[in-house]
Amino acid sequence: QRLGGRFTMGLLALALLLVVLEFILHRHGEVAAEDFPLFPALFGFAAFLFIVQVGKWLRMMIMRDEDYYDD
């Protein structure tokens, strides 16, 4: 297997281990919502989606034509 394949398998194994540990170990969150199972993963994914969407909106607002400086 290539190095990339081994690296991907290692990441998948780590992710699986963390999901299993999520249900075994208890995290002590600051607020009650943080005690919900898989909260960090869901929150991180929602933040990722938000950042990508804001980036799309910013691109539409700021983007100029290719010949903007030629005029």
Long-range contacts (C-beta under 8 A, 24 or more apart in sequence): none
